[in-house]
Amino acid sequence: MSRYRSFRIKLPSANASATSVYNYGNAVKVGLSANVATYASPTPTVAQLTTALDELLAADVPKTERSENTRNTLLQKIAAVMEMLEDLAPYVIGIAGNDRYKAGLSGFPLSKEESTVRHQGPFGIKSVKPGEADGTVDIVLSNRGGNDYFKVFRKVDDVWVLHDAFQNKSYTLTNLPSGTSIIKIVGYKSDMPGSEVETVAKAL
């Protein structure tokens, strides 16, 4: 088994004040603006977030001047900024992945790192069929089974010989002899072998 570290974006609470939401959103605006090379196409855009923040700031009138109408307007502007932040959060995580530093560049506050254990289990093969080029076979796994990568062994004179290794669920195996080969795919977590699947691969 392996231990993975992850984090989450901490969004403002549902009852956050206008000032808190504005300051939060402004930090995200600054972060995204300063790191366009990393966050090139946020949706909503930085310009749209800026407009929503300006409208929120304008709607936040002094308490002594508030009426039912101004309170409703303020709540609407808070909700608009919150909705944008909720849309931007998964975009940032999608770009950053598990890179905490990269996620932090966005201006979003992050939770403490969470450590979880992922156990290694069985994986499945969806298909094994001849590839387009001679001597190739296209392999598609149905699931990874918690494995980091896979090694492919080919049976040569009743001896398993390491032929290749891959990480993705879809992979093209090359340098196979024409005809039918017996192969064995073994899942690995770090350097620990796990489940294995033996199958037949036919190359042109």
LUMMI-311303 format. One line per field, with one value per residue: residue in one letter; residue number from 1; x, y, z of N, C-alpha, C in turn. Coordinates in Angstrom, 3 decimals. Layout:
<recs>
aa <- A / ...
i <- NUM / ...
n.X <- X / ...
n.Y <- Y / ...
n.Z <- Z / ...
ca.X <- X / ...
ca.Y <- Y / ...
ca.Z <- Z / ...
c.X <- X / ...
c.Y <- Y / ...
c.Z <- Z / ...
</recs>
This chain:
<recs>
aa <- M / S / R / Y / R / S / F / R / I / K / L / P / S / A / N / A / S / A / T / S / V / Y / N / Y / G / N / A / V / K / V / G / L / S / A / N / V / A / T / Y / A / S / P / T / P / T / V / A / Q / L / T / T / A / L / D / E / L / L / A / A / D / V / P / K / T / E / R / S / E / N / T / R / N / T / L / L / Q / K / I / A / A / V / M / E / M / L / E / D / L / A / P / Y / V / I / G / I / A / G / N / D / R / Y / K / A / G / L / S / G / F / P / L / S / K / E / E / S / T / V / R / H / Q / G / P / F / G / I / K / S / V / K / P / G / E / A / D / G / T / V / D / I / V / L / S / N / R / G / G / N / D / Y / F / K / V / F / R / K / V / D / D / V / W / V / L / H / D / A / F / Q / N / K / S / Y / T / L / T / N / L / P / S / G / T / S / I / I / K / I / V / G / Y / K / S / D / M / P / G / S / E / V / E / T / V / A / K / A / L
i <- 1 / 2 / 3 / 4 / 5 / 6 / 7 / 8 / 9 / 10 / 11 / 12 / 13 / 14 / 15 / 16 / 17 / 18 / 19 / 20 / 21 / 22 / 23 / 24 / 25 / 26 / 27 / 28 / 29 / 30 / 31 / 32 / 33 / 34 / 35 / 36 / 37 / 38 / 39 / 40 / 41 / 42 / 43 / 44 / 45 / 46 / 47 / 48 / 49 / 50 / 51 / 52 / 53 / 54 / 55 / 56 / 57 / 58 / 59 / 60 / 61 / 62 / 63 / 64 / 65 / 66 / 67 / 68 / 69 / 70 / 71 / 72 / 73 / 74 / 75 / 76 / 77 / 78 / 79 / 80 / 81 / 82 / 83 / 84 / 85 / 86 / 87 / 88 / 89 / 90 / 91 / 92 / 93 / 94 / 95 / 96 / 97 / 98 / 99 / 100 / 101 / 102 / 103 / 104 / 105 / 106 / 107 / 108 / 109 / 110 / 111 / 112 / 113 / 114 / 115 / 116 / 117 / 118 / 119 / 120 / 121 / 122 / 123 / 124 / 125 / 126 / 127 / 128 / 129 / 130 / 131 / 132 / 133 / 134 / 135 / 136 / 137 / 138 / 139 / 140 / 141 / 142 / 143 / 144 / 145 / 146 / 147 / 148 / 149 / 150 / 151 / 152 / 153 / 154 / 155 / 156 / 157 / 158 / 159 / 160 / 161 / 162 / 163 / 164 / 165 / 166 / 167 / 168 / 169 / 170 / 171 / 172 / 173 / 174 / 175 / 176 / 177 / 178 / 179 / 180 / 181 / 182 / 183 / 184 / 185 / 186 / 187 / 188 / 189 / 190 / 191 / 192 / 193 / 194 / 195 / 196 / 197 / 198 / 199 / 200 / 201 / 202 / 203 / 204
n.X <- 0.843 / 0.349 / 0.975 / -0.794 / -0.744 / -2.975 / -5.045 / -7.545 / -9.550 / -10.497 / -13.485 / -15.410 / -17.608 / -21.175 / -22.533 / -20.833 / -19.548 / -20.065 / -17.694 / -15.768 / -16.185 / -15.606 / -12.858 / -11.779 / -12.448 / -11.040 / -8.407 / -8.198 / -8.606 / -6.301 / -4.340 / -4.889 / -4.572 / -1.887 / -0.693 / -1.039 / 0.207 / 0.053 / -2.673 / -4.476 / -6.990 / -9.408 / -12.765 / -15.510 / -14.052 / -11.190 / -11.786 / -14.586 / -14.913 / -13.753 / -15.556 / -17.840 / -16.896 / -16.490 / -19.118 / -20.145 / -18.724 / -19.717 / -22.347 / -22.230 / -23.205 / -23.012 / -24.205 / -26.048 / -27.332 / -28.724 / -31.448 / -34.356 / -34.279 / -31.581 / -30.284 / -31.189 / -30.087 / -27.375 / -27.094 / -27.576 / -25.350 / -23.297 / -23.909 / -23.476 / -20.697 / -19.836 / -20.802 / -19.193 / -16.684 / -17.064 / -17.234 / -14.709 / -12.981 / -12.856 / -11.665 / -9.117 / -8.073 / -8.102 / -6.105 / -3.874 / -3.653 / -2.143 / -0.309 / 0.586 / 1.861 / 1.454 / -1.342 / -1.651 / -0.782 / -2.974 / -4.373 / -6.431 / -7.285 / -5.913 / -6.645 / -5.215 / -2.731 / -3.960 / -3.555 / -3.820 / -4.372 / -3.947 / -4.918 / -3.497 / -4.986 / -6.828 / -6.693 / -8.263 / -8.535 / -9.726 / -9.592 / -7.557 / -5.970 / -4.854 / -2.527 / -2.308 / 0.132 / 2.664 / 3.642 / 2.618 / 0.404 / -2.664 / -3.518 / -6.060 / -7.013 / -9.569 / -9.736 / -7.503 / -6.894 / -5.658 / -2.958 / 0.329 / 1.851 / 2.452 / 3.924 / 4.892 / 5.206 / 6.569 / 6.038 / 8.629 / 9.829 / 8.796 / 9.625 / 9.212 / 9.752 / 10.738 / 9.142 / 8.084 / 6.880 / 4.243 / 2.096 / -0.433 / -3.998 / -4.555 / -2.545 / 0.004 / 1.596 / 4.771 / 7.193 / 6.674 / 6.686 / 5.412 / 2.202 / 0.867 / 1.305 / 1.953 / 1.244 / 1.899 / 0.561 / 1.528 / 0.588 / 1.957 / 2.720 / 4.548 / 7.497 / 6.399 / 5.077 / 1.770 / -1.441 / -1.848 / -2.413 / -2.887 / -2.771 / -3.594 / -1.862 / -2.146 / -0.272 / 0.238
n.Y <- -1.187 / 2.381 / 5.741 / 8.685 / 12.208 / 14.899 / 17.821 / 20.379 / 23.024 / 25.756 / 27.145 / 30.207 / 30.396 / 29.688 / 31.747 / 33.905 / 37.228 / 40.241 / 41.674 / 39.697 / 37.887 / 39.545 / 40.169 / 37.614 / 36.858 / 38.854 / 38.190 / 35.839 / 36.867 / 38.458 / 36.469 / 34.764 / 36.616 / 37.237 / 34.916 / 34.004 / 32.381 / 29.881 / 29.561 / 29.851 / 29.975 / 30.552 / 29.890 / 31.314 / 34.233 / 36.266 / 38.920 / 38.909 / 38.086 / 40.286 / 42.329 / 41.400 / 41.572 / 44.331 / 45.193 / 44.016 / 45.401 / 47.968 / 47.608 / 47.231 / 49.104 / 51.548 / 50.461 / 52.143 / 53.242 / 51.286 / 49.511 / 47.446 / 46.874 / 47.451 / 45.572 / 43.179 / 43.453 / 43.414 / 40.805 / 39.380 / 40.112 / 39.070 / 36.360 / 36.044 / 36.391 / 34.277 / 32.096 / 32.251 / 31.740 / 29.141 / 27.895 / 28.354 / 27.020 / 24.072 / 24.234 / 25.262 / 23.187 / 21.181 / 22.040 / 22.246 / 19.746 / 17.506 / 19.295 / 21.327 / 23.809 / 24.983 / 25.153 / 26.992 / 29.344 / 30.381 / 31.970 / 31.001 / 29.902 / 27.053 / 23.819 / 21.993 / 19.503 / 16.295 / 13.016 / 9.945 / 6.417 / 4.278 / 1.218 / -1.573 / -3.463 / -5.913 / -5.650 / -5.078 / -6.274 / -4.711 / -4.873 / -6.513 / -6.146 / -6.391 / -3.872 / -0.878 / -0.764 / -3.069 / -5.700 / -4.666 / -4.254 / -3.215 / -2.346 / -2.128 / -1.250 / -2.089 / -1.137 / 0.328 / -0.765 / 0.381 / 0.403 / 1.709 / 1.461 / -0.773 / -3.870 / -5.683 / -8.980 / -11.392 / -14.662 / -16.740 / -19.581 / -21.000 / -19.357 / -16.455 / -13.313 / -10.007 / -7.504 / -4.885 / -1.784 / 0.199 / 3.063 / 4.289 / 3.654 / 2.913 / 1.539 / 0.991 / -1.825 / -2.631 / -3.975 / -6.715 / -10.148 / -11.304 / -12.756 / -14.936 / -14.236 / -15.121 / -13.237 / -11.613 / -9.417 / -7.418 / -5.741 / -2.942 / -1.367 / 1.207 / -0.451 / -2.871 / -5.883 / -6.789 / -7.984 / -10.110 / -10.628 / -12.970 / -13.274 / -13.517 / -12.151 / -10.869 / -10.011 / -8.262
n.Z <- 0.000 / -0.452 / 0.664 / 0.220 / -0.213 / 0.047 / -0.611 / 0.000 / -1.401 / 0.527 / 0.747 / 1.272 / 4.131 / 4.229 / 5.475 / 5.353 / 5.709 / 3.727 / 3.466 / 4.034 / 1.921 / -0.226 / 0.241 / 0.091 / -2.568 / -3.928 / -3.383 / -4.844 / -7.390 / -7.684 / -7.472 / -9.716 / -11.772 / -11.587 / -12.318 / -14.985 / -16.824 / -15.701 / -15.032 / -17.498 / -18.742 / -17.048 / -15.958 / -14.520 / -16.176 / -15.211 / -15.573 / -15.422 / -12.779 / -11.515 / -12.162 / -10.775 / -8.168 / -7.918 / -8.093 / -5.807 / -3.834 / -4.249 / -3.506 / -0.824 / 1.336 / 4.046 / 7.288 / 8.454 / 6.326 / 5.110 / 3.622 / 3.108 / 0.408 / -0.284 / 1.287 / 0.138 / -2.399 / -1.744 / -0.747 / -3.088 / -4.617 / -3.101 / -3.350 / -6.084 / -6.377 / -4.761 / -6.225 / -8.500 / -7.373 / -6.510 / -8.967 / -9.987 / -8.258 / -8.745 / -11.263 / -10.710 / -9.082 / -10.982 / -12.741 / -11.046 / -9.843 / -7.634 / -6.768 / -4.392 / -4.176 / -6.710 / -6.703 / -4.654 / -5.853 / -7.081 / -5.363 / -3.859 / -0.589 / 1.088 / 2.491 / 5.277 / 4.575 / 3.735 / 4.654 / 3.101 / 2.700 / 0.010 / -1.126 / -2.813 / -5.404 / -7.370 / -10.967 / -14.187 / -17.588 / -20.413 / -23.210 / -25.697 / -28.600 / -32.070 / -33.096 / -35.202 / -36.559 / -37.718 / -35.548 / -33.196 / -30.375 / -29.056 / -25.823 / -23.424 / -20.246 / -17.884 / -15.327 / -12.898 / -10.449 / -8.254 / -8.766 / -9.484 / -11.794 / -14.623 / -15.561 / -18.433 / -19.370 / -21.593 / -22.739 / -23.443 / -24.737 / -22.511 / -20.469 / -18.560 / -19.838 / -19.315 / -21.099 / -21.514 / -20.004 / -18.561 / -17.761 / -18.155 / -18.656 / -21.214 / -23.719 / -26.175 / -27.093 / -28.288 / -30.703 / -30.915 / -31.949 / -35.143 / -35.155 / -32.601 / -29.162 / -25.790 / -23.041 / -19.900 / -17.608 / -14.960 / -12.056 / -10.281 / -7.223 / -6.186 / -5.765 / -5.384 / -6.469 / -7.530 / -8.220 / -11.134 / -14.640 / -17.108 / -20.617 / -24.157 / -26.900 / -30.108 / -32.851 / -35.951
ca.X <- 0.000 / 1.088 / 0.314 / -0.900 / -1.082 / -3.862 / -5.540 / -8.783 / -9.734 / -11.432 / -14.356 / -16.057 / -18.797 / -22.439 / -22.962 / -19.705 / -19.925 / -19.716 / -16.266 / -14.992 / -16.316 / -14.869 / -11.420 / -11.463 / -12.494 / -9.985 / -7.153 / -8.224 / -8.415 / -4.879 / -3.565 / -5.074 / -4.018 / -0.422 / -0.206 / -1.754 / 0.897 / -0.439 / -4.142 / -4.645 / -8.378 / -10.395 / -14.178 / -15.541 / -12.771 / -10.762 / -12.547 / -15.947 / -14.796 / -13.476 / -16.836 / -18.692 / -16.333 / -16.772 / -20.553 / -20.322 / -18.193 / -20.644 / -23.601 / -21.997 / -23.365 / -22.975 / -25.400 / -27.025 / -28.015 / -29.305 / -32.893 / -34.631 / -33.809 / -30.112 / -29.879 / -31.419 / -29.076 / -26.088 / -27.121 / -27.460 / -23.975 / -22.491 / -24.192 / -22.867 / -19.260 / -19.692 / -21.021 / -17.989 / -15.605 / -17.379 / -16.918 / -13.265 / -12.242 / -12.487 / -10.745 / -7.786 / -7.639 / -7.850 / -4.807 / -2.801 / -3.525 / -1.711 / 0.776 / 0.087 / 2.451 / 0.762 / -2.695 / -1.552 / -0.574 / -4.278 / -4.959 / -7.377 / -6.703 / -5.956 / -6.719 / -4.003 / -2.579 / -4.635 / -2.823 / -4.684 / -3.726 / -4.630 / -4.481 / -3.351 / -5.972 / -6.827 / -7.050 / -8.894 / -8.216 / -10.921 / -9.372 / -6.209 / -6.191 / -3.733 / -2.402 / -2.287 / 1.451 / 3.116 / 4.349 / 2.050 / -0.874 / -3.289 / -4.035 / -6.901 / -7.405 / -10.882 / -9.473 / -6.093 / -6.739 / -4.781 / -1.551 / 1.021 / 2.264 / 2.305 / 4.985 / 4.418 / 6.146 / 6.200 / 6.512 / 9.567 / 10.334 / 8.325 / 10.243 / 8.637 / 10.781 / 10.211 / 9.073 / 7.799 / 6.151 / 3.417 / 1.375 / -1.805 / -4.939 / -4.459 / -1.138 / 0.344 / 2.767 / 5.512 / 8.300 / 6.209 / 6.792 / 4.152 / 1.496 / 0.321 / 2.219 / 1.338 / 1.805 / 1.426 / 0.632 / 1.619 / 0.434 / 2.954 / 2.560 / 5.972 / 8.236 / 5.753 / 4.163 / 0.464 / -2.158 / -1.371 / -3.374 / -2.250 / -3.664 / -2.993 / -1.741 / -1.890 / 0.245 / 0.330
ca.Y <- 0.000 / 3.632 / 6.849 / 9.840 / 13.453 / 15.718 / 19.027 / 20.904 / 24.474 / 26.166 / 28.227 / 30.945 / 29.758 / 30.148 / 32.993 / 34.848 / 38.627 / 40.822 / 42.016 / 38.460 / 37.353 / 40.449 / 39.975 / 36.282 / 36.924 / 39.731 / 37.424 / 34.926 / 37.707 / 38.821 / 35.265 / 34.336 / 37.646 / 37.193 / 33.602 / 33.684 / 31.276 / 28.627 / 29.535 / 30.643 / 30.118 / 30.295 / 30.165 / 32.597 / 34.903 / 37.219 / 40.156 / 38.708 / 38.097 / 41.668 / 43.061 / 40.949 / 42.117 / 45.777 / 45.358 / 43.675 / 46.510 / 49.101 / 47.276 / 47.145 / 50.458 / 51.572 / 49.893 / 53.201 / 53.616 / 50.095 / 49.280 / 46.077 / 46.742 / 47.396 / 44.290 / 42.138 / 43.633 / 42.962 / 39.343 / 38.913 / 40.320 / 38.069 / 35.065 / 36.025 / 36.152 / 32.924 / 31.144 / 32.281 / 31.070 / 27.704 / 27.414 / 28.463 / 26.081 / 22.833 / 24.555 / 25.373 / 21.844 / 20.436 / 22.459 / 22.012 / 18.342 / 17.377 / 20.248 / 22.326 / 25.113 / 25.511 / 25.529 / 28.193 / 30.507 / 30.877 / 32.880 / 30.266 / 29.292 / 25.595 / 23.095 / 21.265 / 18.272 / 15.122 / 11.810 / 8.784 / 5.191 / 3.606 / -0.168 / -2.204 / -4.510 / -6.496 / -4.812 / -5.848 / -5.955 / -4.493 / -5.411 / -6.693 / -6.386 / -5.971 / -2.450 / -0.508 / -1.070 / -4.440 / -5.969 / -3.895 / -4.680 / -2.173 / -2.867 / -1.202 / -1.792 / -1.644 / -0.382 / 0.275 / -1.564 / 1.046 / 0.223 / 2.880 / 1.149 / -2.178 / -4.488 / -6.698 / -10.074 / -12.276 / -16.023 / -17.178 / -20.923 / -21.303 / -18.438 / -15.106 / -12.316 / -8.642 / -6.932 / -3.453 / -1.286 / 1.357 / 3.664 / 4.658 / 2.543 / 2.529 / 1.475 / 0.203 / -2.670 / -2.685 / -4.934 / -8.093 / -10.955 / -11.521 / -13.934 / -14.962 / -14.272 / -15.187 / -12.173 / -11.481 / -8.032 / -7.416 / -4.417 / -2.594 / -0.202 / 1.456 / -1.592 / -4.095 / -6.485 / -7.183 / -8.963 / -10.263 / -11.183 / -13.614 / -13.207 / -13.767 / -10.953 / -11.225 / -8.892 / -8.490
ca.Z <- 0.000 / -0.492 / 1.347 / -0.646 / 0.452 / -0.766 / 0.055 / -0.552 / -1.376 / 1.584 / 0.295 / 2.374 / 4.695 / 3.644 / 6.136 / 5.393 / 5.518 / 2.434 / 3.502 / 3.951 / 0.556 / -1.116 / 0.453 / -0.426 / -4.021 / -4.415 / -3.320 / -5.989 / -8.583 / -7.738 / -7.734 / -11.099 / -12.652 / -11.524 / -12.757 / -16.218 / -17.497 / -15.103 / -15.126 / -18.714 / -19.224 / -15.994 / -16.232 / -15.204 / -16.400 / -14.175 / -15.818 / -14.884 / -11.319 / -11.127 / -12.241 / -9.670 / -6.927 / -7.911 / -7.797 / -4.393 / -3.038 / -4.375 / -2.823 / 0.621 / 1.881 / 5.519 / 7.923 / 8.749 / 5.081 / 4.503 / 3.620 / 2.673 / -0.975 / -0.333 / 1.871 / -0.869 / -3.457 / -1.208 / -0.701 / -4.468 / -5.069 / -2.378 / -3.969 / -7.414 / -6.199 / -4.236 / -7.323 / -9.334 / -6.643 / -6.535 / -10.314 / -10.209 / -7.400 / -9.435 / -12.358 / -10.128 / -8.689 / -12.210 / -13.273 / -10.074 / -9.448 / -6.239 / -6.541 / -3.444 / -4.507 / -7.890 / -6.286 / -3.840 / -6.714 / -7.524 / -4.378 / -3.024 / 0.617 / 1.023 / 3.756 / 5.622 / 3.806 / 4.269 / 4.287 / 2.950 / 2.237 / -1.086 / -1.157 / -4.106 / -5.609 / -8.706 / -12.101 / -15.248 / -18.973 / -21.217 / -24.551 / -26.239 / -30.029 / -32.914 / -33.362 / -36.614 / -37.128 / -37.529 / -34.303 / -32.078 / -29.794 / -28.236 / -24.559 / -22.672 / -18.942 / -17.413 / -14.098 / -12.497 / -9.241 / -7.287 / -9.127 / -10.030 / -13.165 / -14.992 / -16.355 / -19.369 / -19.595 / -22.704 / -22.528 / -24.472 / -24.388 / -21.155 / -19.504 / -18.625 / -20.105 / -19.248 / -22.444 / -21.507 / -18.835 / -18.899 / -16.632 / -18.480 / -18.852 / -22.622 / -24.087 / -27.358 / -26.890 / -29.556 / -30.853 / -30.757 / -33.174 / -35.840 / -34.684 / -31.240 / -28.022 / -24.464 / -22.213 / -18.521 / -17.128 / -13.496 / -11.471 / -9.268 / -6.351 / -5.919 / -6.309 / -4.920 / -7.441 / -7.011 / -9.037 / -12.501 / -15.583 / -18.263 / -21.765 / -25.468 / -27.723 / -31.504 / -33.617 / -37.394
c.X <- 0.883 / 0.274 / 0.360 / -1.303 / -1.924 / -4.323 / -6.834 / -8.741 / -10.793 / -12.228 / -14.954 / -17.287 / -20.057 / -22.903 / -21.833 / -20.191 / -19.496 / -18.225 / -15.394 / -15.011 / -15.534 / -13.362 / -10.954 / -11.396 / -11.395 / -8.628 / -7.066 / -7.992 / -6.941 / -4.027 / -3.673 / -4.461 / -2.500 / 0.157 / -0.967 / -1.107 / 0.419 / -1.941 / -4.566 / -6.097 / -9.398 / -11.805 / -14.944 / -14.156 / -12.437 / -11.537 / -13.951 / -15.924 / -14.562 / -14.754 / -17.750 / -18.199 / -16.604 / -18.236 / -20.844 / -19.859 / -19.142 / -21.942 / -23.467 / -22.023 / -23.293 / -24.285 / -26.471 / -27.830 / -28.727 / -30.825 / -33.111 / -34.121 / -32.292 / -29.596 / -30.056 / -30.397 / -27.726 / -26.014 / -26.969 / -26.017 / -23.020 / -22.657 / -23.521 / -21.368 / -19.020 / -19.837 / -19.797 / -16.833 / -15.810 / -17.085 / -15.403 / -12.467 / -11.895 / -11.573 / -9.309 / -7.240 / -7.321 / -6.509 / -3.682 / -2.593 / -3.187 / -0.562 / 0.261 / 0.613 / 1.698 / -0.654 / -2.675 / -1.350 / -1.893 / -4.880 / -6.003 / -6.670 / -6.911 / -6.056 / -5.357 / -3.943 / -3.265 / -3.922 / -3.771 / -3.893 / -4.575 / -4.064 / -4.431 / -4.350 / -5.902 / -7.219 / -7.667 / -8.453 / -9.515 / -10.766 / -7.892 / -6.397 / -5.016 / -3.727 / -2.355 / -0.966 / 1.799 / 3.858 / 3.844 / 0.721 / -1.393 / -3.935 / -4.856 / -7.322 / -8.785 / -10.763 / -8.018 / -5.861 / -5.799 / -3.305 / -0.969 / 1.416 / 2.184 / 3.510 / 4.378 / 5.533 / 5.638 / 6.821 / 7.365 / 10.165 / 10.046 / 8.990 / 9.613 / 9.762 / 10.144 / 10.286 / 8.906 / 7.117 / 5.359 / 2.661 / -0.094 / -2.697 / -4.947 / -3.004 / -0.952 / 1.663 / 3.467 / 6.560 / 7.887 / 6.432 / 5.425 / 3.505 / 1.043 / 1.415 / 1.413 / 2.028 / 1.184 / 1.623 / 0.570 / 1.500 / 1.445 / 2.532 / 3.944 / 6.752 / 7.610 / 4.816 / 2.860 / -0.181 / -1.604 / -2.452 / -2.614 / -3.244 / -2.884 / -2.996 / -1.388 / -1.493 / 0.336 / 1.787
c.Y <- 1.244 / 4.718 / 8.075 / 11.061 / 14.307 / 16.924 / 19.449 / 22.415 / 24.797 / 27.374 / 28.973 / 30.209 / 30.382 / 31.472 / 34.008 / 36.262 / 39.109 / 41.146 / 40.783 / 37.898 / 38.229 / 40.209 / 38.620 / 36.321 / 37.777 / 39.020 / 36.444 / 35.698 / 38.060 / 37.608 / 34.796 / 35.324 / 37.563 / 35.891 / 33.112 / 32.508 / 29.930 / 28.484 / 30.419 / 30.890 / 29.792 / 30.644 / 30.150 / 33.234 / 35.839 / 38.531 / 40.053 / 38.706 / 39.507 / 42.502 / 42.697 / 41.497 / 43.615 / 46.031 / 45.015 / 44.825 / 47.705 / 48.853 / 47.252 / 48.543 / 50.411 / 51.077 / 50.940 / 53.596 / 52.423 / 50.066 / 47.833 / 45.849 / 46.626 / 46.101 / 43.164 / 42.225 / 43.114 / 41.437 / 38.738 / 39.030 / 39.343 / 36.711 / 34.951 / 35.740 / 34.738 / 31.887 / 31.094 / 31.544 / 29.556 / 27.093 / 27.394 / 27.426 / 24.776 / 23.062 / 24.600 / 23.997 / 20.999 / 20.772 / 22.044 / 20.542 / 18.255 / 18.312 / 21.395 / 23.717 / 25.758 / 25.942 / 26.825 / 29.458 / 31.148 / 31.905 / 32.217 / 29.752 / 27.780 / 24.994 / 22.503 / 19.985 / 17.113 / 13.879 / 10.625 / 7.603 / 4.567 / 2.200 / -0.690 / -3.343 / -5.056 / -5.474 / -5.699 / -5.387 / -5.846 / -5.093 / -5.528 / -7.041 / -5.868 / -4.464 / -2.167 / -0.876 / -2.526 / -4.580 / -5.189 / -4.483 / -3.550 / -2.809 / -1.779 / -1.885 / -1.272 / -0.857 / -0.597 / -0.572 / -0.951 / 0.906 / 1.498 / 2.663 / -0.355 / -2.642 / -5.585 / -7.721 / -10.919 / -13.646 / -16.465 / -18.507 / -21.253 / -20.461 / -17.057 / -14.078 / -10.928 / -8.008 / -5.415 / -3.083 / -0.051 / 1.831 / 3.905 / 3.433 / 2.063 / 2.587 / 0.618 / -0.523 / -2.846 / -3.796 / -6.373 / -8.868 / -11.115 / -12.813 / -13.790 / -15.065 / -14.402 / -14.139 / -12.197 / -10.031 / -8.067 / -5.976 / -4.184 / -1.345 / 0.081 / 0.300 / -2.924 / -4.648 / -6.886 / -8.218 / -9.009 / -10.914 / -11.737 / -13.615 / -13.498 / -12.476 / -11.371 / -9.989 / -9.263 / -8.698
c.Z <- 0.000 / 0.183 / 0.435 / 0.166 / -0.486 / 0.052 / -0.628 / -0.560 / -0.329 / 1.107 / 1.483 / 2.870 / 4.108 / 4.233 / 6.245 / 5.098 / 4.136 / 2.370 / 3.352 / 2.535 / -0.423 / -0.982 / -0.099 / -1.957 / -4.610 / -4.398 / -4.493 / -7.284 / -8.763 / -8.096 / -9.173 / -12.080 / -12.714 / -12.067 / -13.985 / -16.945 / -16.977 / -15.286 / -16.294 / -19.096 / -18.141 / -16.456 / -14.920 / -15.319 / -15.240 / -14.332 / -15.246 / -13.362 / -10.812 / -11.124 / -11.080 / -8.338 / -6.815 / -7.548 / -6.339 / -3.506 / -3.066 / -3.605 / -1.309 / 1.232 / 3.408 / 6.125 / 8.172 / 7.513 / 4.436 / 4.652 / 3.191 / 1.254 / -1.048 / 0.259 / 0.862 / -2.000 / -2.999 / -1.173 / -2.098 / -4.966 / -4.370 / -3.041 / -5.337 / -7.323 / -5.699 / -5.344 / -8.236 / -8.666 / -6.643 / -7.904 / -10.559 / -9.420 / -8.107 / -10.624 / -11.845 / -9.730 / -9.921 / -12.827 / -12.334 / -9.753 / -7.961 / -5.895 / -5.671 / -3.767 / -5.669 / -7.527 / -5.485 / -4.647 / -7.129 / -6.585 / -3.502 / -1.767 / 0.577 / 2.412 / 4.080 / 4.794 / 4.517 / 3.753 / 4.250 / 2.416 / 1.132 / -1.223 / -2.586 / -4.239 / -7.020 / -9.771 / -13.181 / -16.621 / -19.768 / -22.612 / -24.862 / -27.708 / -30.850 / -33.136 / -34.853 / -37.279 / -36.871 / -36.203 / -33.110 / -31.639 / -28.906 / -27.008 / -23.874 / -21.378 / -18.564 / -16.114 / -13.697 / -11.250 / -8.215 / -7.588 / -9.718 / -11.481 / -13.384 / -15.797 / -17.219 / -19.596 / -20.760 / -22.486 / -23.724 / -24.026 / -22.922 / -20.068 / -19.683 / -18.742 / -20.079 / -20.637 / -22.435 / -20.196 / -19.254 / -17.659 / -16.928 / -18.674 / -20.297 / -23.055 / -25.322 / -27.113 / -28.242 / -29.535 / -30.547 / -32.050 / -33.823 / -35.366 / -33.244 / -30.194 / -26.743 / -23.600 / -20.824 / -18.094 / -15.605 / -12.996 / -10.368 / -8.511 / -5.782 / -6.539 / -5.929 / -5.997 / -6.771 / -7.887 / -10.441 / -13.345 / -16.773 / -19.413 / -23.047 / -26.276 / -29.152 / -32.285 / -35.090 / -37.806
</recs>
